[in-house]
Amino acid sequence: MNKLKAANLYQSELLPVSGKLVERYNECLKTLGFSPTELTSFSIDGIGWSPEIAEEKKELLYLNHGEANAHAIIISPLQKGKPVYLPTHTFDRELMKLVFKTYGNKINDITRDSAICLDFDQGIDAFYGPMDVLKYKTINIHFRLINNLNKAQKKQHELIEQFKEGNNFIDETLHEKLLQSANTYGDLRNRDLELPELQYSVSSFYTRAFGGVYVLRDFISDIIVFEDEKWYKEAINDTTHDVLMYHINHDELIEKLRNHLIAECDLDEVVKTPRYDRVKKYELSQQLKETQHSLKEIFESKILYKSYLNKIDINALKKINCVELYLERLEVSNEYKLKDMVDVDLYHALHQPHSSLEPMHQDLIWKLLINVSPKDVLFLYWYDKEQFYKTYETWDDSFKDWVIDTIRNNI
């Protein structure tokens, strides 16, 4: 990952945490029912997740109580707009945007001397089966302040009102209580510490639960796509829900997405795009084992690119150029069939979200499509960084150099 880090492409927007903020973060962990960290410094993302603490605890989703109960921690207003690097759901980023949009000023005030624990409550205490993901309707966001600061404020107000009554202003015991409250919490009289719960309506989304599940709503029919074959096989035995179910590797999935106007692929247009060029270069990289030049040099030089194309096996060459060959044949005769000439995985890799989809749905469908056939390194980085980082580790250094340049040139 060193090359990615040097290029600022690996978790480069984390917020450093040290000193008093570590204490507050630990108070949040304890408030949420988790054990505190022993680290004296670490970094966090927009939702309060820390890669260093995840490594320390040997638990990636250490802010979750099971797959059904996700939480967040806010210790600084600087978390606003920061990426969420390991979301439990694709809507987690939207939840944080809603929180900061609604309570931005209050967060600025509260985090001066406190911190906020967030509970994302979808009304499900625990998952019992994969079809439970259909229960996601509304997310209620609950807030808790560490050290019960809002309760301390209420108590301080009560003491002040008591002080104003009769001759209580000479009550030394009351004086002591007021001083103790002020020394512990400061003057809370004019601070707005109330954070009423927020609600977020869920439509289509992806969740990490059950090995990864896409729930596609608001279309002709509800569709569920499983990444884990074990949970898919369990889910198809369910006869109580009127939904279409697929495993992500099913060939018929892409056809169904096209039929339901969720995805589309116009090959005549696709071949003109940089995305098509990246997919072809990825395909060529899979065929080149020993080269006299680096892949970066090959892909950046038209002469070298053509030279190496002509060195590979003829069947591999036909596969890489299958779309262009198919389109050329179509100009001569419409007897040629796409399924007979175009590689299935390559064809799937060239699909895109349907142009009629809303931006939020487009991002979700891009994530799905790029995982159906992950051949575009740029879009894999954009829409599924976690999978990108895993795949990146399997590439040779020469290909990594080209990938890094490709991403940096498109930021």
Buried (B, 14 or more C-beta within 10 A) or exposed (E): EEBBEEBEBBBEEBBEBEEEBBEBBBBBBEBBEBEBBEBEEBBBBBBBBBBBBBEBBEEBBBBBBEBBBBBBBBBBBEBBEBBBBBBBBBBBBBBBBBBBEBBEEBBEBBBEBBBBBBBBBBEBEEBEEBBBBBEBEEBEBBBBBBBBBBEBBBBBEEBBEBBEEEEBEEBEEBBEBBEEBBEEBBEBEEBEBEBEEBEBEBBBBBBBBBBBBBBBBEBEEBBBBBBBEEBBEBBBEBEEEEBBBBBBEBEEBBEBBBEBEBBBBEBEEBBEEEBBBBBBBBBBBEBBEEBEBBBBBBBBEEEBBEEBBEEBEEEBBEBBBBBEBBBEBBEEEEEBEBEEBBBEBBBBBBBBBBEEBEEEBBBBBBBBBBBBBBBBBBBBBBBBBEBBBEBBEEBEEBBBBBBBBBBEEEE
